[in-house]
């Protein structure tokens, strides 16, 4: 292009030269060379240049026109979903001239790098980017450049809004407490664009091998048609029953491999979760009984009755205990726990002291809530009930009664009342009475405090069920069934199954594991049995079997003050020395004395008191058990005591190696948590004397002669209660059929029949006869018997030696009424025909013309046609003497004979 040069004269164009010009759309770029002389300057003249975006042949007016088409505004990128084709895409929309000579170029940029370029005609003015063309974790935008069909002048790029391809998790910081106080914590997750993708949540763990937080789910499914719908995931702290301080954890929200869009390597979102540590509580009631509250205060109780161990003031949870007379004092014999609508107990209160068996009883109706767990150890002495909240009750049963160990989660901090005190780390308010006042008494025998928590007859969970609670609770953590998922990063992901999701007891409650006692989970068995038997499982709460008024009288009927020396001459000093020596002789004492916060002699005051009250040393082991349990509790809670082995933190090894059931009863050695019994002893705790057979006391609840109605459905599992029972493969039941000769029951033959034995507890065995002793299905072909009497024996060694025999009569209540000692009487309204029972009116199994008419003949079939005449005759007796006369005197005599013809029979 030629341009003018002014050399100082009046004319703009004193001379000229050629330069190059570049059209940049909205402006021109001129390349001006240095002028050869001075003064001189390039001269533009007096003509107006074309405005930006316009041009002419020389760049000046007149004759200027648009260099390129113009857009009304920047383009917009919008997420879209094609429901028919089922895919997502992004649409770039813009508005510009639609004349035929206009052209548009759309370029898609991902993280500012071009990924797709499309030439678009004027009538289209849009372009799409399909979901398989973009990547999750990147930012997408489009830019549009315009030009005229016959021009190479391009417009500047019109740039759209940014759209991030990814997932959103909000809020990105939450705080949750182990006691679940405060509002619920939900994380909302959604996608920014239509896609189909399974999203994973992965949480960090603390150094212990357990999660710190749990989730309602570990995966979220994003769908094309609802990609921006907020999906809520609940996040809660784990009740870890440990003192591990507050934790800051990172939760990663990341796409899995199952996504319809490509994913940028390493892409994930994150949330920070702060977990506030809150202490849990443990309360014990041992021996006769000696209490140690949640906050560590010790006291004694000598009152017989039903008591509130704990009642929570912020949730539907309570525990009741029952005491009975033992020696000349009081001991625990039963415990019942209620959480929401589940009511479960362990009871051995029904019967003669020293001769009862512990039994798990389901008092509540319906199925257990998910998360309830009931286990019994191999020795049949340790019963553990775990509830969905993480609360746990251990009943350690003995010949005389039971010790009770209650642990509650951090939810109950500051909200407990009862004999276990107030869980708030303050012993000064542990003697809080039932009216809310605090007792002024400061010693170990707080009569007013204990008495205030004694329940009146009919009030306790042993005798009455609470009102049901609804599923929709007002407080957090109160729903009957919640899910807690372990979404820790080390847990493998299964695309077909949510990882490690458990109901809330296993979900939010993760108790550290110390001693490893072998046990049997009987939850389903207890649940199924209660479902089949209905209210018969809860009859115990309506009766005080073995609880006479004398045994349930308050306090003054039991000894509670000790005079030293005792009657046998034991001094206070001797008692103290014996208790302390028993503690120190325990193999575990050396480990426990080195643990900060453990007082190995914590149980000694109660031990001394026991020796004085019972004038003997039967309960000195209580001091050892208290030390062991206290030591284990402290060692498991304090994570600073854990050891690091191969990168995994574990509790102190002695908890699993040195603690054995009952410390092997001094008849064996503890090896890695298992008793190695001396030759003459057996059982999980070496308490069974193998040199003598079992001693049987009761059969089907009777100490004289047991009865079992075949129609109850229970006679195929016969309950036998006794002592020295061994849980082993050689535990056997044996029985023989007997008949009564005068006052003596003698064997019909001398062949004893072996039957399977099921070990229920250290005091109870179920015998399971293989044969059908009585048949209740009537037949016209076979004769049978309506009752049979057995003598039942128990053997620990497959029949080489056996217990004393116990008599049991199995009978058919359809026609027999049986009393103790096997005396059975035919019912007036039934028939006994061919050794089978029939109710009045029953038809013959094979002949509909024959019928049991008990008022005519109780031992033979009557013609069905006699029913009507007999009925008419009986009506005649009550209505008209005339009809009686018509029947005749003979008929009257027959009636009188049959009504008075009762036949007493001794069961075979």
TIDOZA-958855 format. One record per residue (C-alpha): residue in three letters; x, y, z. Coordinates in steps of 0.1 Angstrom, whole numbers, padded with zeros to 4 digits, always signed. Layout:
% TIDOZA-958855
ALAXYZ/...
//
This chain:
% TIDOZA-958855
UNK+0000+0000+0000/UNK+0013+0035-0009/UNK+0014+0060+0020/UNK+0023+0097+0021/UNK+0052+0113+0037/UNK+0051+0150+0049/UNK+0086+0166+0047/UNK+0076+0199+0064/UNK+0055+0215+0037/UNK+0018+0223+0036/UNK+0010+0193+0014/UNK+0004+0161+0032/UNK+0019+0140+0005/UNK+0053+0156-0002/UNK+0064+0121-0012/UNK+0052+0085-0009/UNK+0064+0050-0001/UNK+0050+0015+0000/UNK+0042-0003+0033/UNK+0025-0036+0043/UNK-0008-0036+0061/UNK-0025-0064+0080/UNK-0063-0066+0085/UNK-0069-0079+0120/UNK-0107-0076+0119/UNK-0115-0048+0143/UNK-0083-0030+0135/UNK-0053-0028+0110/UNK-0017-0033+0117/UNK+0007-0010+0097/UNK+0043-0019+0093/UNK+0061+0015+0091/UNK+0098+0016+0081/UNK+0120+0044+0096/UNK+0121+0075+0074/UNK+0154+0083+0057/UNK+0155+0120+0065/UNK+0144+0145+0092/UNK+0122+0164+0096/UNK+0097+0140+0080/UNK+0066+0120+0091/UNK+0040+0097+0077/UNK+0009+0115+0069/UNK-0026+0099+0072/UNK-0044+0128+0055/UNK-0077+0143+0066/UNK-0100+0113+0057/UNK-0117+0094+0086/UNK-0106+0058+0089/UNK-0132+0030+0089/UNK-0145+0021+0124/UNK-0133-0011+0141/UNK-0147-0042+0123/UNK-0152-0022+0091/UNK-0130-0018+0061/UNK-0126-0003+0026/UNK-0101-0006-0002/UNK-0078+0019+0015/UNK-0091+0017+0051/UNK-0107+0051+0050/UNK-0142+0064+0046/UNK-0162+0066+0025/UNK-0170+0031+0013/UNK-0165+0012+0046/UNK-0184-0021+0052/UNK-0184-0049+0079/UNK-0153-0071+0078/UNK-0171-0101+0094/UNK-0205-0110+0108/UNK-0211-0100+0145/UNK-0227-0121+0173/UNK-0253-0104+0196/UNK-0236-0118+0227/UNK-0211-0145+0237/UNK-0221-0181+0232/UNK-0236-0202+0260/UNK-0227-0238+0268/UNK-0256-0258+0284/UNK-0257-0294+0296/UNK-0283-0315+0278/UNK-0296-0351+0279/UNK-0310-0371+0250/UNK-0336-0393+0266/UNK-0342-0414+0235/UNK-0306-0421+0228/UNK-0297-0421+0265/UNK-0266-0400+0264/UNK-0255-0366+0277/UNK-0239-0338+0257/UNK-0230-0301+0259/UNK-0246-0277+0235/UNK-0229-0244+0224/UNK-0256-0219+0215/UNK-0250-0185+0198/UNK-0270-0159+0179/UNK-0257-0140+0148/UNK-0268-0131+0112/UNK-0284-0159+0093/UNK-0277-0147+0057/UNK-0263-0172+0032/UNK-0228-0157+0029/UNK-0222-0159+0067/UNK-0200-0187+0081/UNK-0193-0198+0118/UNK-0165-0219+0132/UNK-0171-0235+0166/UNK-0141-0247+0186/UNK-0144-0267+0219/UNK-0117-0262+0245/UNK-0110-0285+0274/UNK-0087-0270+0299/UNK-0080-0244+0272/UNK-0069-0271+0247/UNK-0088-0275+0215/UNK-0106-0309+0213/UNK-0130-0303+0185/UNK-0136-0278+0157/UNK-0168-0276+0136/UNK-0178-0253+0107/UNK-0214-0243+0112/UNK-0238-0228+0087/UNK-0257-0196+0094/UNK-0291-0214+0099/UNK-0277-0238+0126/UNK-0260-0215+0151/UNK-0252-0244+0176/UNK-0229-0273+0181/UNK-0227-0302+0205/UNK-0199-0321+0223/UNK-0210-0356+0232/UNK-0202-0371+0267/UNK-0176-0395+0252/UNK-0157-0365+0239/UNK-0151-0348+0272/UNK-0134-0358+0304/UNK-0145-0356+0340/UNK-0123-0334+0360/UNK-0118-0309+0332/UNK-0133-0275+0323/UNK-0151-0271+0290/UNK-0160-0240+0270/UNK-0167-0232+0234/UNK-0155-0202+0212/UNK-0171-0190+0179/UNK-0153-0172+0151/UNK-0173-0157+0122/UNK-0164-0147+0087/UNK-0180-0140+0053/UNK-0181-0167+0028/UNK-0160-0147+0003/UNK-0136-0132+0029/UNK-0107-0144+0047/UNK-0111-0118+0075/UNK-0120-0136+0107/UNK-0138-0121+0137/UNK-0122-0122+0171/UNK-0132-0153+0191/UNK-0165-0150+0210/UNK-0159-0171+0242/UNK-0186-0189+0262/UNK-0190-0196+0299/UNK-0170-0224+0315/UNK-0186-0257+0326/UNK-0167-0279+0349/UNK-0173-0316+0342/UNK-0173-0333+0376/UNK-0191-0340+0408/UNK-0200-0317+0437/UNK-0199-0327+0474/UNK-0212-0302+0498/UNK-0205-0290+0524/UNK-0168-0296+0523/UNK-0163-0294+0561/UNK-0185-0310+0587/UNK-0181-0318+0625/UNK-0196-0348+0641/UNK-0195-0361+0677/UNK-0193-0397+0689/UNK-0223-0390+0711/UNK-0244-0379+0681/UNK-0255-0347+0698/UNK-0263-0318+0675/UNK-0279-0318+0641/UNK-0275-0346+0616/UNK-0247-0345+0591/UNK-0256-0350+0555/UNK-0233-0347+0525/UNK-0250-0338+0492/UNK-0236-0352+0461/UNK-0245-0344+0425/UNK-0230-0341+0390/UNK-0225-0309+0370/UNK-0235-0324+0336/UNK-0257-0354+0326/UNK-0238-0387+0330/UNK-0242-0421+0343/UNK-0216-0429+0370/UNK-0212-0448+0402/UNK-0195-0425+0427/UNK-0174-0439+0456/UNK-0168-0424+0491/UNK-0135-0433+0506/UNK-0125-0423+0541/UNK-0091-0421+0557/UNK-0086-0443+0588/UNK-0068-0433+0620/UNK-0038-0455+0629/UNK-0061-0482+0645/UNK-0075-0509+0624/UNK-0111-0495+0624/UNK-0130-0466+0609/UNK-0135-0433+0627/UNK-0166-0425+0607/UNK-0193-0445+0589/UNK-0217-0436+0562/UNK-0253-0444+0551/UNK-0237-0457+0519/UNK-0203-0460+0503/UNK-0216-0454+0467/UNK-0239-0430+0449/UNK-0254-0438+0415/UNK-0255-0407+0392/UNK-0281-0411+0364/UNK-0284-0391+0332/UNK-0320-0380+0339/UNK-0313-0369+0375/UNK-0277-0359+0374/UNK-0283-0327+0393/UNK-0306-0341+0420/UNK-0289-0339+0454/UNK-0282-0373+0468/UNK-0277-0373+0505/UNK-0252-0394+0524/UNK-0253-0395+0562/UNK-0220-0392+0580/UNK-0216-0402+0616/UNK-0188-0407+0640/UNK-0181-0442+0652/UNK-0187-0450+0689/UNK-0152-0464+0693/UNK-0152-0469+0731/UNK-0117-0455+0732/UNK-0099-0424+0743/UNK-0082-0414+0711/UNK-0088-0376+0710/UNK-0104-0355+0683/UNK-0096-0364+0647/UNK-0095-0346+0614/UNK-0102-0370+0585/UNK-0104-0366+0547/UNK-0132-0382+0528/UNK-0126-0386+0491/UNK-0155-0385+0466/UNK-0144-0401+0434/UNK-0158-0417+0403/UNK-0154-0454+0399/UNK-0146-0473+0368/UNK-0183-0475+0360/UNK-0189-0442+0342/UNK-0203-0431+0309/UNK-0177-0403+0307/UNK-0139-0406+0307/UNK-0123-0396+0339/UNK-0091-0375+0343/UNK-0064-0395+0360/UNK-0064-0387+0398/UNK-0096-0367+0397/UNK-0116-0367+0430/UNK-0133-0343+0453/UNK-0127-0342+0491/UNK-0145-0334+0523/UNK-0129-0327+0557/UNK-0147-0343+0587/UNK-0138-0334+0623/UNK-0146-0361+0648/UNK-0151-0351+0684/UNK-0141-0377+0709/UNK-0166-0384+0738/UNK-0160-0408+0766/UNK-0180-0440+0771/UNK-0191-0456+0804/UNK-0186-0489+0821/UNK-0203-0500+0854/UNK-0200-0533+0872/UNK-0220-0551+0899/UNK-0201-0581+0913/UNK-0205-0606+0941/UNK-0230-0597+0968/UNK-0230-0571+0950/UNK-0203-0545+0949/UNK-0209-0517+0925/UNK-0184-0495+0907/UNK-0201-0467+0889/UNK-0194-0452+0855/UNK-0172-0426+0871/UNK-0154-0451+0894/UNK-0172-0448+0927/UNK-0175-0480+0947/UNK-0203-0490+0970/UNK-0221-0521+0983/UNK-0258-0531+0983/UNK-0276-0556+1006/UNK-0311-0551+0995/UNK-0331-0578+0977/UNK-0354-0568+0949/UNK-0355-0553+0914/UNK-0334-0522+0907/UNK-0327-0497+0880/UNK-0290-0501+0871/UNK-0293-0474+0844/UNK-0320-0454+0827/UNK-0310-0430+0799/UNK-0326-0396+0799/UNK-0321-0390+0762/UNK-0329-0423+0746/UNK-0351-0454+0752/UNK-0326-0474+0771/UNK-0326-0489+0805/UNK-0312-0519+0824/UNK-0328-0535+0855/UNK-0312-0560+0878/UNK-0327-0585+0903/UNK-0311-0597+0935/UNK-0319-0627+0957/UNK-0307-0641+0989/UNK-0273-0658+0987/UNK-0256-0671+1018/UNK-0267-0645+1043/UNK-0264-0616+1019/UNK-0278-0606+0985/UNK-0265-0614+0950/UNK-0275-0606+0915/UNK-0296-0633+0898/UNK-0310-0616+0868/UNK-0306-0587+0844/UNK-0328-0573+0817/UNK-0320-0546+0791/UNK-0344-0526+0770/UNK-0333-0505+0740/UNK-0362-0491+0720/UNK-0386-0520+0715/UNK-0361-0549+0722/UNK-0363-0563+0757/UNK-0338-0592+0765/UNK-0326-0607+0798/UNK-0305-0633+0814/UNK-0324-0648+0844/UNK-0315-0675+0869/UNK-0337-0663+0897/UNK-0364-0689+0893/UNK-0358-0718+0917/UNK-0338-0728+0947/UNK-0307-0708+0953/UNK-0276-0726+0941/UNK-0296-0750+0919/UNK-0309-0728+0890/UNK-0297-0724+0854/UNK-0292-0691+0836/UNK-0315-0686+0806/UNK-0317-0660+0779/UNK-0352-0647+0777/UNK-0367-0625+0750/UNK-0394-0605+0767/UNK-0404-0583+0738/UNK-0427-0591+0709/UNK-0417-0593+0673/UNK-0383-0599+0658/UNK-0351-0584+0671/UNK-0340-0551+0657/UNK-0311-0555+0633/UNK-0279-0552+0652/UNK-0290-0571+0684/UNK-0265-0599+0692/UNK-0266-0625+0719/UNK-0236-0648+0725/UNK-0228-0675+0751/UNK-0192-0686+0757/UNK-0182-0723+0754/UNK-0184-0728+0791/UNK-0220-0717+0792/UNK-0213-0691+0819/UNK-0207-0658+0801/UNK-0238-0643+0784/UNK-0232-0612+0763/UNK-0261-0590+0749/UNK-0251-0563+0725/UNK-0276-0537+0714/UNK-0278-0516+0682/UNK-0264-0485+0700/UNK-0233-0504+0710/UNK-0245-0508+0746/UNK-0233-0542+0760/UNK-0244-0562+0790/UNK-0223-0592+0802/UNK-0238-0616+0827/UNK-0211-0638+0842/UNK-0230-0666+0859/UNK-0219-0688+0888/UNK-0236-0713+0910/UNK-0247-0686+0934/UNK-0258-0659+0909/UNK-0241-0635+0885/UNK-0218-0606+0880/UNK-0231-0578+0857/UNK-0209-0557+0835/UNK-0226-0528+0817/UNK-0210-0507+0790/UNK-0228-0478+0773/UNK-0218-0456+0744/UNK-0209-0419+0744/UNK-0245-0411+0736/UNK-0253-0415+0773/UNK-0227-0390+0786/UNK-0243-0368+0811/UNK-0277-0384+0808/UNK-0276-0416+0830/UNK-0294-0422+0862/UNK-0296-0453+0884/UNK-0273-0474+0905/UNK-0245-0470+0880/UNK-0245-0433+0887/UNK-0242-0403+0864/UNK-0218-0407+0835/UNK-0200-0373+0835/UNK-0165-0379+0850/UNK-0176-0365+0884/UNK-0180-0390+0913/UNK-0196-0364+0936/UNK-0230-0368+0919/UNK-0230-0405+0915/UNK-0253-0410+0945/UNK-0281-0391+0927/UNK-0315-0403+0940/UNK-0345-0411+0918/UNK-0360-0378+0927/UNK-0330-0359+0913/UNK-0315-0350+0947/UNK-0280-0360+0956/UNK-0275-0381+0988/UNK-0254-0366+1015/UNK-0240-0400+1024/UNK-0204-0405+1014/UNK-0196-0441+1025/UNK-0198-0475+1008/UNK-0233-0484+1021/UNK-0257-0457+1007/UNK-0290-0471+1019/UNK-0311-0441+1007/UNK-0295-0441+0973/UNK-0299-0479+0967/UNK-0335-0479+0981/UNK-0345-0450+0959/UNK-0338-0471+0928/UNK-0356-0502+0940/UNK-0387-0508+0919/UNK-0421-0517+0932/UNK-0436-0551+0923/UNK-0449-0551+0888/UNK-0428-0521+0876/UNK-0396-0537+0865/UNK-0388-0551+0831/UNK-0389-0586+0847/UNK-0426-0581+0852/UNK-0439-0556+0827/UNK-0431-0544+0792/UNK-0428-0507+0784/UNK-0449-0490+0758/UNK-0436-0494+0723/UNK-0417-0466+0707/UNK-0422-0454+0671/UNK-0395-0458+0644/UNK-0395-0420+0637/UNK-0377-0407+0668/UNK-0372-0370+0676/UNK-0335-0375+0685/UNK-0307-0386+0663/UNK-0297-0422+0665/UNK-0331-0434+0677/UNK-0345-0450+0645/UNK-0349-0487+0649/UNK-0327-0495+0619/UNK-0299-0475+0605/UNK-0270-0485+0583/UNK-0234-0478+0590/UNK-0210-0484+0562/UNK-0172-0487+0566/UNK-0160-0468+0535/UNK-0123-0468+0545/UNK-0098-0465+0517/UNK-0083-0500+0523/UNK-0116-0518+0518/UNK-0119-0532+0484/UNK-0147-0519+0462/UNK-0172-0543+0447/UNK-0193-0528+0419/UNK-0222-0552+0428/UNK-0223-0546+0465/UNK-0220-0516+0488/UNK-0188-0522+0508/UNK-0190-0533+0545/UNK-0224-0519+0552/UNK-0238-0531+0586/UNK-0268-0522+0607/UNK-0261-0497+0633/UNK-0248-0519+0661/UNK-0220-0530+0639/UNK-0221-0498+0620/UNK-0216-0470+0645/UNK-0204-0491+0673/UNK-0169-0505+0669/UNK-0157-0519+0701/UNK-0120-0527+0705/UNK-0113-0564+0709/UNK-0091-0577+0737/UNK-0096-0613+0750/UNK-0107-0637+0724/UNK-0132-0661+0741/UNK-0148-0687+0720/UNK-0185-0682+0720/UNK-0217-0692+0702/UNK-0241-0666+0686/UNK-0276-0676+0696/UNK-0294-0645+0684/UNK-0314-0663+0657/UNK-0322-0693+0679/UNK-0336-0671+0706/UNK-0356-0650+0681/UNK-0370-0681+0663/UNK-0379-0698+0696/UNK-0397-0667+0708/UNK-0416-0664+0675/UNK-0428-0700+0677/UNK-0437-0700+0713/UNK-0451-0665+0716/UNK-0460-0653+0751/UNK-0447-0685+0767/UNK-0412-0670+0764/UNK-0422-0642+0787/UNK-0441-0660+0814/UNK-0412-0655+0838/UNK-0420-0618+0841/UNK-0454-0626+0854/UNK-0443-0650+0881/UNK-0420-0648+0910/UNK-0408-0685+0908/UNK-0386-0690+0938/UNK-0391-0654+0950/UNK-0411-0658+0981/UNK-0418-0626+1000/UNK-0391-0635+1025/UNK-0365-0636+0998/UNK-0377-0603+0983/UNK-0379-0584+1016/UNK-0359-0553+1018/UNK-0325-0553+1036/UNK-0333-0564+1071/UNK-0336-0600+1062/UNK-0300-0601+1050/UNK-0267-0596+1069/UNK-0250-0564+1060/UNK-0226-0556+1089/UNK-0194-0575+1096/UNK-0180-0582+1131/UNK-0143-0590+1131/UNK-0131-0616+1137/UNK-0158-0637+1120/UNK-0174-0667+1137/UNK-0148-0690+1122/UNK-0120-0667+1134/UNK-0111-0648+1102/UNK-0096-0614+1111/UNK-0098-0582+1090/UNK-0061-0584+1085/UNK-0063-0620+1073/UNK-0091-0611+1049/UNK-0072-0582+1034/UNK-0040-0602+1031/UNK-0059-0630+1014/UNK-0076-0607+0989/UNK-0044-0588+0980/UNK-0024-0621+0977/UNK-0051-0635+0954/UNK-0048-0605+0931/UNK-0010-0606+0930/UNK-0009-0643+0924/UNK-0028-0639+0892/UNK-0005-0642+0862/UNK-0019-0610+0847/UNK-0011-0589+0877/UNK+0024-0580+0866/UNK+0011-0566+0833/UNK-0018-0547+0849/UNK+0003-0530+0876/UNK+0023-0513+0849/UNK-0006-0498+0830/UNK-0013-0461+0839/UNK-0047-0456+0855/UNK-0051-0492+0866/UNK-0056-0499+0903/UNK-0050-0537+0907/UNK-0065-0536+0942/UNK-0097-0519+0931/UNK-0118-0550+0940/UNK-0101-0556+0974/UNK-0126-0536+0996/UNK-0155-0557+0982/UNK-0135-0589+0986/UNK-0128-0581+1023/UNK-0165-0574+1028/UNK-0175-0607+1012/UNK-0152-0627+1034/UNK-0167-0611+1065/UNK-0203-0615+1054/UNK-0202-0651+1043/UNK-0174-0661+1067/UNK-0154-0678+1040/UNK-0133-0673+1009/UNK-0158-0684+0982/UNK-0159-0650+0966/UNK-0122-0639+0967/UNK-0120-0644+0930/UNK-0141-0613+0926/UNK-0111-0591+0934/UNK-0092-0608+0905/UNK-0120-0605+0881/UNK-0124-0568+0889/UNK-0087-0562+0883/UNK-0087-0581+0850/UNK-0118-0564+0837/UNK-0106-0529+0848/UNK-0072-0536+0833/UNK-0087-0547+0800/UNK-0110-0518+0799/UNK-0082-0492+0804/UNK-0058-0510+0781/UNK-0084-0511+0753/UNK-0095-0475+0757/UNK-0061-0459+0758/UNK-0048-0461+0723/UNK-0014-0448+0734/UNK-0008-0482+0749/UNK-0012-0500+0716/UNK+0018-0516+0699/UNK+0027-0513+0662/UNK+0034-0546+0646/UNK+0040-0546+0609/UNK+0023-0513+0604/UNK-0009-0524+0622/UNK-0017-0511+0657/UNK-0029-0537+0681/UNK-0039-0538+0718/UNK-0014-0551+0743/UNK-0007-0588+0736/UNK-0014-0599+0771/UNK-0051-0591+0767/UNK-0054-0620+0743/UNK-0026-0643+0757/UNK-0030-0640+0795/UNK-0067-0638+0801/UNK-0086-0670+0803/UNK-0121-0678+0816/UNK-0122-0678+0854/UNK-0084-0680+0851/UNK-0088-0717+0846/UNK-0103-0722+0881/UNK-0068-0729+0895/UNK-0070-0763+0876/UNK-0050-0755+0846/UNK-0028-0730+0827/UNK-0037-0701+0804/UNK-0020-0704+0771/UNK-0029-0677+0745/UNK-0063-0672+0760/UNK-0072-0709+0762/UNK-0072-0730+0793/UNK-0050-0761+0792/UNK-0067-0781+0820/UNK-0052-0805+0844/UNK-0059-0842+0836/UNK-0088-0845+0860/UNK-0106-0813+0849/UNK-0123-0801+0818/UNK-0145-0774+0804/UNK-0136-0739+0790/UNK-0126-0728+0825/UNK-0114-0762+0839/UNK-0142-0762+0864/UNK-0157-0796+0855/UNK-0145-0825+0876/UNK-0139-0854+0852/UNK-0136-0879+0880/UNK-0173-0877+0889/UNK-0204-0878+0868/UNK-0229-0850+0865/UNK-0254-0844+0893/UNK-0289-0838+0881/UNK-0315-0818+0901/UNK-0344-0810+0878/UNK-0360-0823+0847/UNK-0385-0802+0829/UNK-0386-0779+0859/UNK-0395-0806+0885/UNK-0371-0820+0911/UNK-0394-0850+0917/UNK-0411-0862+0885/UNK-0411-0841+0853/UNK-0441-0838+0830/UNK-0441-0829+0793/UNK-0472-0825+0772/UNK-0465-0839+0737/UNK-0488-0814+0722/UNK-0467-0785+0735/UNK-0441-0793+0708/UNK-0413-0792+0734/UNK-0409-0829+0743/UNK-0383-0835+0716/UNK-0359-0812+0736/UNK-0361-0822+0773/UNK-0346-0797+0798/UNK-0323-0812+0824/UNK-0307-0790+0851/UNK-0277-0801+0872/UNK-0241-0796+0880/UNK-0207-0806+0866/UNK-0219-0806+0830/UNK-0192-0807+0803/UNK-0196-0790+0770/UNK-0180-0816+0747/UNK-0187-0841+0720/UNK-0190-0869+0746/UNK-0218-0851+0765/UNK-0247-0876+0761/UNK-0282-0882+0773/UNK-0295-0917+0781/UNK-0329-0929+0790/UNK-0349-0960+0797/UNK-0386-0967+0797/UNK-0400-0975+0832/UNK-0433-0986+0847/UNK-0447-0983+0882/UNK-0448-1014+0904/UNK-0465-1004+0936/UNK-0446-0973+0947/UNK-0414-0981+0927/UNK-0406-0972+0891/UNK-0388-1001+0875/UNK-0372-1005+0841/UNK-0393-1022+0815/UNK-0361-1036+0800/UNK-0325-1027+0810/UNK-0314-1014+0776/UNK-0307-0977+0779/UNK-0311-0956+0747/UNK-0286-0929+0739/UNK-0298-0895+0727/UNK-0281-0863+0716/UNK-0274-0837+0742/UNK-0273-0800+0736/UNK-0252-0780+0760/UNK-0273-0749+0770/UNK-0253-0736+0799/UNK-0230-0748+0827/UNK-0262-0758+0845/UNK-0285-0770+0817/UNK-0286-0797+0790/UNK-0313-0804+0764/UNK-0319-0841+0756/UNK-0331-0848+0721/UNK-0346-0883+0718/UNK-0342-0897+0683/UNK-0374-0918+0684/UNK-0410-0906+0686/UNK-0420-0916+0721/UNK-0456-0906+0716/UNK-0475-0901+0683/UNK-0502-0874+0681/UNK-0513-0883+0646/UNK-0542-0907+0649/UNK-0543-0938+0627/UNK-0568-0966+0622/UNK-0539-0991+0617/UNK-0516-0986+0646/UNK-0521-0987+0683/UNK-0500-0966+0706/UNK-0498-0952+0741/UNK-0511-0920+0755/UNK-0483-0916+0780/UNK-0449-0929+0787/UNK-0425-0925+0816/UNK-0387-0924+0811/UNK-0358-0923+0835/UNK-0332-0898+0821/UNK-0295-0898+0827/UNK-0267-0874+0817/UNK-0231-0885+0809/UNK-0200-0865+0803/UNK-0181-0894+0788/UNK-0205-0910+0762/UNK-0222-0932+0788/UNK-0192-0947+0807/UNK-0205-0930+0838/UNK-0239-0914+0842/UNK-0257-0891+0866/UNK-0285-0900+0889/UNK-0317-0907+0869/UNK-0347-0884+0868/UNK-0382-0894+0859/UNK-0402-0878+0832/UNK-0437-0886+0820/UNK-0446-0876+0784/UNK-0483-0875+0779/UNK-0510-0865+0755/UNK-0531-0837+0770/UNK-0558-0843+0744/UNK-0572-0870+0766/UNK-0551-0871+0798/UNK-0546-0849+0828/UNK-0514-0857+0845/UNK-0502-0847+0880/UNK-0468-0849+0897/UNK-0453-0884+0902/UNK-0467-0896+0869/UNK-0504-0900+0879/UNK-0525-0895+0848/UNK-0564-0894+0846/UNK-0586-0897+0816/UNK-0604-0865+0809/UNK-0642-0866+0810/UNK-0645-0850+0776/UNK-0622-0873+0758/UNK-0617-0909+0746/UNK-0587-0932+0748/UNK-0592-0958+0721/UNK-0566-0982+0709/UNK-0539-0963+0728/UNK-0547-0930+0711/UNK-0564-0898+0723/UNK-0596-0884+0708/UNK-0616-0854+0719/UNK-0653-0857+0723/UNK-0669-0855+0688/UNK-0638-0867+0669/UNK-0645-0890+0640/UNK-0628-0923+0634/UNK-0597-0917+0612/UNK-0610-0941+0585/UNK-0647-0945+0592/UNK-0669-0914+0593/UNK-0697-0934+0608/UNK-0678-0939+0641/UNK-0672-0912+0666/UNK-0658-0905+0700/UNK-0687-0899+0723/UNK-0672-0896+0757/UNK-0706-0894+0775/UNK-0714-0928+0760/UNK-0682-0948+0759/UNK-0647-0934+0765/UNK-0628-0965+0754/UNK-0646-0976+0723/UNK-0660-0960+0692/UNK-0697-0951+0692/UNK-0720-0950+0662/UNK-0723-0916+0647/UNK-0760-0921+0646/UNK-0761-0921+0683/UNK-0752-0885+0685/UNK-0786-0872+0677/UNK-0805-0895+0701/UNK-0781-0888+0729/UNK-0785-0851+0723/UNK-0823-0853+0724/UNK-0821-0874+0755/UNK-0799-0849+0773/UNK-0821-0820+0763/UNK-0850-0841+0777/UNK-0832-0843+0811/UNK-0833-0805+0814/UNK-0866-0798+0798/UNK-0892-0825+0803/UNK-0896-0855+0825/UNK-0919-0870+0798/UNK-0890-0874+0774/UNK-0869-0891+0802/UNK-0897-0916+0807/UNK-0898-0923+0770/UNK-0861-0931+0769/UNK-0864-0956+0798/UNK-0847-0964+0830/UNK-0819-0984+0812/UNK-0807-0954+0793/UNK-0806-0934+0825/UNK-0784-0960+0842/UNK-0760-0961+0813/UNK-0756-0923+0814/UNK-0749-0924+0851/UNK-0724-0951+0848/UNK-0705-0934+0820/UNK-0703-0901+0838/UNK-0689-0917+0869/UNK-0667-0942+0852/UNK-0634-0923+0856/UNK-0604-0945+0852/UNK-0571-0937+0868/UNK-0540-0950+0851/UNK-0503-0949+0859/UNK-0482-0938+0830/UNK-0461-0966+0816/
//
